[in-house]
């Protein structure tokens, strides 16, 4: 089940970058650069107290930022 508070940044097949809410059909924002899309995802995730996730070209998560209460805080 998608968590609608989370925002993903990923590259599209056309080479542009998108910021997309988890579970959404369409992108929230499409940009020419990864940096612009990542900035938008972090801003939206902070507003919803969710998580921003950045996918690299290889499809693996490169970076993630959690806003609000982290469900798995590290000990120590």
Biopython code that builds the backbone (N, CA, C, O; Angstrom):
import numpy as np
from Bio.PDB.StructureBuilder import StructureBuilder

atoms = [
    (1, "UNK", "N", (0.844, -1.181, 0.000)),
    (1, "UNK", "CA", (0.000, 0.000, 0.000)),
    (1, "UNK", "C", (0.889, 1.245, 0.000)),
    (1, "UNK", "O", (1.739, 1.397, 0.877)),
    (2, "UNK", "N", (0.701, 2.128, -0.969)),
    (2, "UNK", "CA", (1.565, 3.317, -1.049)),
    (2, "UNK", "C", (1.312, 4.298, 0.099)),
    (2, "UNK", "O", (0.189, 4.461, 0.577)),
    (3, "UNK", "N", (2.383, 4.931, 0.512)),
    (3, "UNK", "CA", (2.292, 5.967, 1.537)),
    (3, "UNK", "C", (2.278, 7.306, 0.814)),
    (3, "UNK", "O", (3.303, 7.736, 0.285)),
    (4, "UNK", "N", (1.144, 7.958, 0.787)),
    (4, "UNK", "CA", (0.963, 9.181, 0.009)),
    (4, "UNK", "C", (1.721, 10.382, 0.557)),
    (4, "UNK", "O", (1.669, 11.461, -0.034)),
    (5, "UNK", "N", (2.428, 10.217, 1.681)),
    (5, "UNK", "CA", (3.248, 11.301, 2.214)),
    (5, "UNK", "C", (4.639, 11.295, 1.605)),
    (5, "UNK", "O", (5.390, 12.257, 1.766)),
    (6, "UNK", "N", (4.990, 10.226, 0.908)),
    (6, "UNK", "CA", (6.331, 10.074, 0.358)),
    (6, "UNK", "C", (6.417, 10.589, -1.075)),
    (6, "UNK", "O", (5.460, 10.493, -1.844)),
    (7, "UNK", "N", (7.584, 11.138, -1.418)),
    (7, "UNK", "CA", (7.821, 11.666, -2.769)),
    (7, "UNK", "C", (9.099, 11.070, -3.339)),
    (7, "UNK", "O", (10.136, 11.033, -2.677)),
    (8, "UNK", "N", (9.007, 10.609, -4.567)),
    (8, "UNK", "CA", (10.119, 9.988, -5.272)),
    (8, "UNK", "C", (10.662, 10.908, -6.344)),
    (8, "UNK", "O", (9.897, 11.583, -7.033)),
    (9, "UNK", "N", (11.980, 10.941, -6.492)),
    (9, "UNK", "CA", (12.644, 11.640, -7.594)),
    (9, "UNK", "C", (13.292, 10.569, -8.444)),
    (9, "UNK", "O", (14.075, 9.757, -7.951)),
    (10, "UNK", "N", (12.957, 10.572, -9.732)),
    (10, "UNK", "CA", (13.514, 9.566, -10.630)),
    (10, "UNK", "C", (13.581, 10.099, -12.054)),
    (10, "UNK", "O", (12.890, 11.051, -12.415)),
    (11, "UNK", "N", (14.433, 9.459, -12.856)),
    (11, "UNK", "CA", (14.577, 9.882, -14.244)),
    (11, "UNK", "C", (13.497, 9.213, -15.082)),
    (11, "UNK", "O", (13.167, 8.042, -14.891)),
    (12, "UNK", "N", (12.957, 9.990, -16.016)),
    (12, "UNK", "CA", (11.929, 9.494, -16.933)),
    (12, "UNK", "C", (12.592, 8.907, -18.177)),
    (12, "UNK", "O", (13.767, 9.170, -18.432)),
    (13, "UNK", "N", (11.856, 8.122, -18.947)),
    (13, "UNK", "CA", (12.417, 7.566, -20.183)),
    (13, "UNK", "C", (12.876, 8.629, -21.189)),
    (13, "UNK", "O", (13.758, 8.369, -22.008)),
    (14, "UNK", "N", (12.281, 9.817, -21.127)),
    (14, "UNK", "CA", (12.664, 10.883, -22.059)),
    (14, "UNK", "C", (13.906, 11.655, -21.601)),
    (14, "UNK", "O", (14.327, 12.600, -22.268)),
    (15, "UNK", "N", (14.499, 11.253, -20.456)),
    (15, "UNK", "CA", (15.715, 11.892, -19.958)),
    (15, "UNK", "C", (15.472, 12.993, -18.946)),
    (15, "UNK", "O", (16.416, 13.433, -18.288)),
    (16, "UNK", "N", (14.243, 13.451, -18.798)),
    (16, "UNK", "CA", (13.923, 14.475, -17.799)),
    (16, "UNK", "C", (13.776, 13.809, -16.435)),
    (16, "UNK", "O", (13.710, 12.584, -16.336)),
    (17, "UNK", "N", (13.727, 14.618, -15.395)),
    (17, "UNK", "CA", (13.585, 14.130, -14.024)),
    (17, "UNK", "C", (12.231, 14.522, -13.478)),
    (17, "UNK", "O", (11.724, 15.601, -13.785)),
    (18, "UNK", "N", (11.631, 13.640, -12.657)),
    (18, "UNK", "CA", (10.311, 13.920, -12.096)),
    (18, "UNK", "C", (10.302, 13.754, -10.590)),
    (18, "UNK", "O", (11.049, 12.964, -10.013)),
    (19, "UNK", "N", (9.425, 14.532, -9.980)),
    (19, "UNK", "CA", (9.093, 14.388, -8.578)),
    (19, "UNK", "C", (7.671, 13.845, -8.563)),
    (19, "UNK", "O", (6.765, 14.439, -9.148)),
    (20, "UNK", "N", (7.482, 12.718, -7.894)),
    (20, "UNK", "CA", (6.187, 12.043, -7.963)),
    (20, "UNK", "C", (5.780, 11.545, -6.586)),
    (20, "UNK", "O", (6.577, 10.927, -5.880)),
    (21, "UNK", "N", (4.544, 11.814, -6.211)),
    (21, "UNK", "CA", (4.003, 11.317, -4.943)),
    (21, "UNK", "C", (3.830, 9.808, -5.055)),
    (21, "UNK", "O", (3.396, 9.307, -6.092)),
    (22, "UNK", "N", (4.164, 9.088, -4.002)),
    (22, "UNK", "CA", (4.041, 7.630, -4.020)),
    (22, "UNK", "C", (2.602, 7.226, -4.296)),
    (22, "UNK", "O", (1.685, 7.696, -3.623)),
    (23, "UNK", "N", (2.399, 6.365, -5.271)),
    (23, "UNK", "CA", (1.071, 5.885, -5.636)),
    (23, "UNK", "C", (0.364, 6.724, -6.682)),
    (23, "UNK", "O", (-0.699, 6.332, -7.164)),
    (24, "UNK", "N", (0.927, 7.873, -7.048)),
    (24, "UNK", "CA", (0.289, 8.760, -8.028)),
    (24, "UNK", "C", (0.555, 8.256, -9.451)),
    (24, "UNK", "O", (1.568, 7.608, -9.715)),
    (25, "UNK", "N", (-0.365, 8.564, -10.348)),
    (25, "UNK", "CA", (-0.208, 8.208, -11.752)),
    (25, "UNK", "C", (0.655, 9.221, -12.494)),
    (25, "UNK", "O", (1.399, 8.866, -13.409)),
    (26, "UNK", "N", (0.548, 10.481, -12.091)),
    (26, "UNK", "CA", (1.273, 11.549, -12.785)),
    (26, "UNK", "C", (2.282, 12.200, -11.857)),
    (26, "UNK", "O", (2.136, 12.173, -10.635)),
    (27, "UNK", "N", (3.297, 12.780, -12.455)),
    (27, "UNK", "CA", (4.343, 13.466, -11.693)),
    (27, "UNK", "C", (3.823, 14.786, -11.130)),
    (27, "UNK", "O", (2.989, 15.446, -11.751)),
    (28, "UNK", "N", (4.315, 15.167, -9.958)),
    (28, "UNK", "CA", (3.988, 16.467, -9.371)),
    (28, "UNK", "C", (4.719, 17.571, -10.123)),
    (28, "UNK", "O", (4.185, 18.659, -10.338)),
    (29, "UNK", "N", (5.970, 17.262, -10.523)),
    (29, "UNK", "CA", (6.784, 18.236, -11.240)),
    (29, "UNK", "C", (7.773, 17.493, -12.125)),
    (29, "UNK", "O", (8.340, 16.478, -11.720)),
    (30, "UNK", "N", (7.978, 18.009, -13.344)),
    (30, "UNK", "CA", (8.957, 17.468, -14.280)),
    (30, "UNK", "C", (9.975, 18.570, -14.555)),
    (30, "UNK", "O", (9.608, 19.702, -14.869)),
    (31, "UNK", "N", (11.269, 18.226, -14.433)),
    (31, "UNK", "CA", (12.326, 19.223, -14.615)),
    (31, "UNK", "C", (13.408, 18.674, -15.544)),
    (31, "UNK", "O", (13.434, 17.486, -15.865)),
    (32, "UNK", "N", (14.292, 19.566, -15.964)),
    (32, "UNK", "CA", (15.416, 19.161, -16.800)),
    (32, "UNK", "C", (16.566, 18.579, -15.999)),
    (32, "UNK", "O", (17.373, 17.814, -16.527)),
    (33, "UNK", "N", (16.644, 18.948, -14.697)),
    (33, "UNK", "CA", (17.770, 18.489, -13.888)),
    (33, "UNK", "C", (17.299, 17.695, -12.675)),
    (33, "UNK", "O", (16.197, 17.884, -12.161)),
    (34, "UNK", "N", (18.178, 16.804, -12.245)),
    (34, "UNK", "CA", (17.918, 16.005, -11.062)),
    (34, "UNK", "C", (17.825, 16.899, -9.827)),
    (34, "UNK", "O", (16.977, 16.679, -8.961)),
    (35, "UNK", "N", (18.689, 17.899, -9.745)),
    (35, "UNK", "CA", (18.728, 18.783, -8.575)),
    (35, "UNK", "C", (17.395, 19.507, -8.371)),
    (35, "UNK", "O", (16.926, 19.624, -7.239)),
    (36, "UNK", "N", (16.791, 19.987, -9.439)),
    (36, "UNK", "CA", (15.501, 20.688, -9.320)),
    (36, "UNK", "C", (14.406, 19.746, -8.830)),
    (36, "UNK", "O", (13.625, 20.102, -7.947)),
    (37, "UNK", "N", (14.349, 18.559, -9.396)),
    (37, "UNK", "CA", (13.320, 17.590, -9.003)),
    (37, "UNK", "C", (13.522, 17.130, -7.563)),
    (37, "UNK", "O", (12.553, 16.973, -6.821)),
    (38, "UNK", "N", (14.778, 16.914, -7.162)),
    (38, "UNK", "CA", (15.086, 16.482, -5.801)),
    (38, "UNK", "C", (14.700, 17.559, -4.789)),
    (38, "UNK", "O", (14.155, 17.250, -3.729)),
    (39, "UNK", "N", (14.976, 18.801, -5.110)),
    (39, "UNK", "CA", (14.606, 19.917, -4.233)),
    (39, "UNK", "C", (13.092, 19.955, -4.040)),
    (39, "UNK", "O", (12.612, 20.148, -2.923)),
    (40, "UNK", "N", (12.346, 19.774, -5.119)),
    (40, "UNK", "CA", (10.880, 19.782, -5.049)),
    (40, "UNK", "C", (10.376, 18.615, -4.194)),
    (40, "UNK", "O", (9.480, 18.795, -3.370)),
    (41, "UNK", "N", (10.947, 17.418, -4.386)),
    (41, "UNK", "CA", (10.524, 16.248, -3.600)),
    (41, "UNK", "C", (10.774, 16.459, -2.110)),
    (41, "UNK", "O", (9.926, 16.121, -1.285)),
    (42, "UNK", "N", (11.930, 17.014, -1.764)),
    (42, "UNK", "CA", (12.246, 17.253, -0.349)),
    (42, "UNK", "C", (11.280, 18.267, 0.258)),
    (42, "UNK", "O", (10.831, 18.103, 1.392)),
    (43, "UNK", "N", (10.966, 19.308, -0.497)),
    (43, "UNK", "CA", (10.041, 20.331, -0.004)),
    (43, "UNK", "C", (8.646, 19.732, 0.238)),
    (43, "UNK", "O", (8.032, 19.975, 1.277)),
    (44, "UNK", "N", (8.163, 18.959, -0.719)),
    (44, "UNK", "CA", (6.827, 18.349, -0.584)),
    (44, "UNK", "C", (6.794, 17.334, 0.552)),
    (44, "UNK", "O", (5.816, 17.278, 1.298)),
    (45, "UNK", "N", (7.849, 16.530, 0.695)),
    (45, "UNK", "CA", (7.903, 15.539, 1.769)),
    (45, "UNK", "C", (7.947, 16.225, 3.132)),
    (45, "UNK", "O", (7.346, 15.736, 4.089)),
    (46, "UNK", "N", (8.650, 17.348, 3.229)),
    (46, "UNK", "CA", (8.696, 18.093, 4.490)),
    (46, "UNK", "C", (7.315, 18.634, 4.840)),
    (46, "UNK", "O", (6.927, 18.640, 6.008)),
    (47, "UNK", "N", (6.573, 19.088, 3.835)),
    (47, "UNK", "CA", (5.217, 19.604, 4.071)),
    (47, "UNK", "C", (4.282, 18.519, 4.600)),
    (47, "UNK", "O", (3.430, 18.793, 5.446)),
    (48, "UNK", "N", (4.436, 17.286, 4.106)),
    (48, "UNK", "CA", (3.540, 16.189, 4.496)),
    (48, "UNK", "C", (4.091, 15.356, 5.648)),
    (48, "UNK", "O", (3.442, 14.415, 6.105)),
    (49, "UNK", "N", (5.308, 15.707, 6.124)),
    (49, "UNK", "CA", (6.000, 14.949, 7.162)),
    (49, "UNK", "C", (6.197, 13.503, 6.717)),
    (49, "UNK", "O", (6.003, 12.563, 7.488)),
    (50, "UNK", "N", (6.588, 13.352, 5.451)),
    (50, "UNK", "CA", (6.835, 12.039, 4.865)),
    (50, "UNK", "C", (8.309, 11.826, 4.613)),
    (50, "UNK", "O", (9.163, 12.271, 5.379)),
    (51, "UNK", "N", (8.594, 11.130, 3.514)),
    (51, "UNK", "CA", (9.969, 10.798, 3.171)),
    (51, "UNK", "C", (10.223, 11.150, 1.712)),
    (51, "UNK", "O", (9.362, 10.940, 0.858)),
    (52, "UNK", "N", (11.402, 11.683, 1.429)),
    (52, "UNK", "CA", (11.839, 11.971, 0.061)),
    (52, "UNK", "C", (12.875, 10.927, -0.319)),
    (52, "UNK", "O", (13.830, 10.685, 0.419)),
    (53, "UNK", "N", (12.677, 10.307, -1.487)),
    (53, "UNK", "CA", (13.576, 9.249, -1.941)),
    (53, "UNK", "C", (14.102, 9.603, -3.324)),
    (53, "UNK", "O", (13.345, 10.014, -4.203)),
    (54, "UNK", "N", (15.407, 9.437, -3.506)),
    (54, "UNK", "CA", (16.066, 9.763, -4.768)),
    (54, "UNK", "C", (16.565, 8.477, -5.407)),
    (54, "UNK", "O", (17.405, 7.774, -4.845)),
    (55, "UNK", "N", (16.035, 8.176, -6.597)),
    (55, "UNK", "CA", (16.462, 6.995, -7.347)),
    (55, "UNK", "C", (17.503, 7.393, -8.364)),
    (55, "UNK", "O", (17.320, 8.362, -9.101)),
    (56, "UNK", "N", (18.591, 6.656, -8.410)),
    (56, "UNK", "CA", (19.626, 6.910, -9.402)),
    (56, "UNK", "C", (19.236, 6.315, -10.748)),
    (56, "UNK", "O", (18.181, 5.694, -10.878)),
    (57, "UNK", "N", (20.086, 6.509, -11.742)),
    (57, "UNK", "CA", (19.812, 5.979, -13.079)),
    (57, "UNK", "C", (19.741, 4.454, -13.092)),
    (57, "UNK", "O", (19.104, 3.860, -13.962)),
    (58, "UNK", "N", (20.408, 3.823, -12.113)),
    (58, "UNK", "CA", (20.416, 2.360, -12.045)),
    (58, "UNK", "C", (19.182, 1.801, -11.330)),
    (58, "UNK", "O", (19.037, 0.584, -11.210)),
    (59, "UNK", "N", (18.291, 2.685, -10.855)),
    (59, "UNK", "CA", (17.063, 2.261, -10.196)),
    (59, "UNK", "C", (17.192, 2.030, -8.697)),
    (59, "UNK", "O", (16.201, 1.732, -8.031)),
    (60, "UNK", "N", (18.406, 2.164, -8.157)),
    (60, "UNK", "CA", (18.609, 1.980, -6.728)),
    (60, "UNK", "C", (18.456, 3.307, -5.998)),
    (60, "UNK", "O", (18.735, 4.370, -6.552)),
    (61, "UNK", "N", (18.008, 3.230, -4.745)),
    (61, "UNK", "CA", (17.853, 4.434, -3.929)),
    (61, "UNK", "C", (19.236, 4.969, -3.576)),
    (61, "UNK", "O", (20.044, 4.276, -2.958)),
    (62, "UNK", "N", (19.498, 6.218, -3.980)),
    (62, "UNK", "CA", (20.790, 6.861, -3.708)),
    (62, "UNK", "C", (20.766, 7.663, -2.425)),
    (62, "UNK", "O", (21.770, 7.749, -1.718)),
    (63, "UNK", "N", (19.620, 8.250, -2.126)),
    (63, "UNK", "CA", (19.515, 9.121, -0.950)),
    (63, "UNK", "C", (18.071, 9.120, -0.489)),
    (63, "UNK", "O", (17.141, 8.958, -1.279)),
    (64, "UNK", "N", (17.907, 9.308, 0.828)),
    (64, "UNK", "CA", (16.552, 9.429, 1.375)),
    (64, "UNK", "C", (16.581, 10.375, 2.565)),
    (64, "UNK", "O", (17.522, 10.368, 3.359)),
    (65, "UNK", "N", (15.550, 11.179, 2.674)),
    (65, "UNK", "CA", (15.399, 12.117, 3.784)),
    (65, "UNK", "C", (14.040, 11.884, 4.416)),
    (65, "UNK", "O", (13.025, 11.835, 3.721)),
    (66, "UNK", "N", (14.022, 11.742, 5.725)),
    (66, "UNK", "CA", (12.776, 11.542, 6.454)),
    (66, "UNK", "C", (12.445, 12.814, 7.217)),
    (66, "UNK", "O", (13.306, 13.408, 7.866)),
    (67, "UNK", "N", (11.190, 13.222, 7.130)),
    (67, "UNK", "CA", (10.718, 14.422, 7.817)),
    (67, "UNK", "C", (9.614, 14.002, 8.773)),
    (67, "UNK", "O", (8.849, 13.082, 8.485)),
    (68, "UNK", "N", (9.536, 14.675, 9.906)),
    (68, "UNK", "CA", (8.545, 14.287, 10.884)),
    (68, "UNK", "C", (9.086, 13.165, 11.752)),
    (68, "UNK", "O", (10.290, 13.110, 12.003)),
    (69, "UNK", "N", (8.233, 12.278, 12.210)),
    (69, "UNK", "CA", (8.648, 11.189, 13.083)),
    (69, "UNK", "C", (9.209, 10.039, 12.257)),
    (69, "UNK", "O", (8.526, 9.506, 11.383)),
    (70, "UNK", "N", (10.443, 9.662, 12.534)),
    (70, "UNK", "CA", (11.093, 8.540, 11.861)),
    (70, "UNK", "C", (10.585, 7.255, 12.501)),
    (70, "UNK", "O", (10.724, 7.080, 13.712)),
    (71, "UNK", "N", (9.996, 6.344, 11.712)),
    (71, "UNK", "CA", (9.431, 5.142, 12.315)),
    (71, "UNK", "C", (10.460, 4.177, 12.876)),
    (71, "UNK", "O", (10.117, 3.331, 13.701)),
    (72, "UNK", "N", (11.727, 4.281, 12.446)),
    (72, "UNK", "CA", (12.759, 3.394, 12.938)),
    (72, "UNK", "C", (13.991, 4.197, 13.375)),
    (72, "UNK", "O", (15.026, 4.136, 12.711)),
    (73, "UNK", "N", (13.898, 4.935, 14.461)),
    (73, "UNK", "CA", (15.057, 5.735, 14.872)),
    (73, "UNK", "C", (16.220, 4.854, 15.312)),
    (73, "UNK", "O", (16.015, 3.835, 15.971)),
    (74, "UNK", "N", (17.431, 5.243, 14.952)),
    (74, "UNK", "CA", (18.593, 4.464, 15.400)),
    (74, "UNK", "C", (18.818, 4.643, 16.894)),
    (74, "UNK", "O", (18.510, 5.695, 17.455)),
    (75, "UNK", "N", (19.351, 3.619, 17.530)),
    (75, "UNK", "CA", (19.644, 3.705, 18.969)),
    (75, "UNK", "C", (21.030, 4.279, 19.172)),
    (75, "UNK", "O", (21.949, 4.031, 18.391)),
    (76, "UNK", "N", (21.159, 5.051, 20.238)),
    (76, "UNK", "CA", (22.479, 5.569, 20.612)),
    (76, "UNK", "C", (22.734, 6.842, 20.037)),
    (76, "UNK", "O", (23.802, 7.415, 20.255)),
]
sb = StructureBuilder()
sb.init_structure("model")
sb.init_model(0)
sb.init_chain("A")
sb.init_seg("    ")
for serial, (resi, resn, name, xyz) in enumerate(atoms, 1):
    if name == "N":
        sb.init_residue(resn, " ", resi, " ")
    sb.init_atom(name, np.array(xyz, "f"), 0.0, 1.0, " ", f" {name:<3s}", serial, name[0])
structure = sb.get_structure()
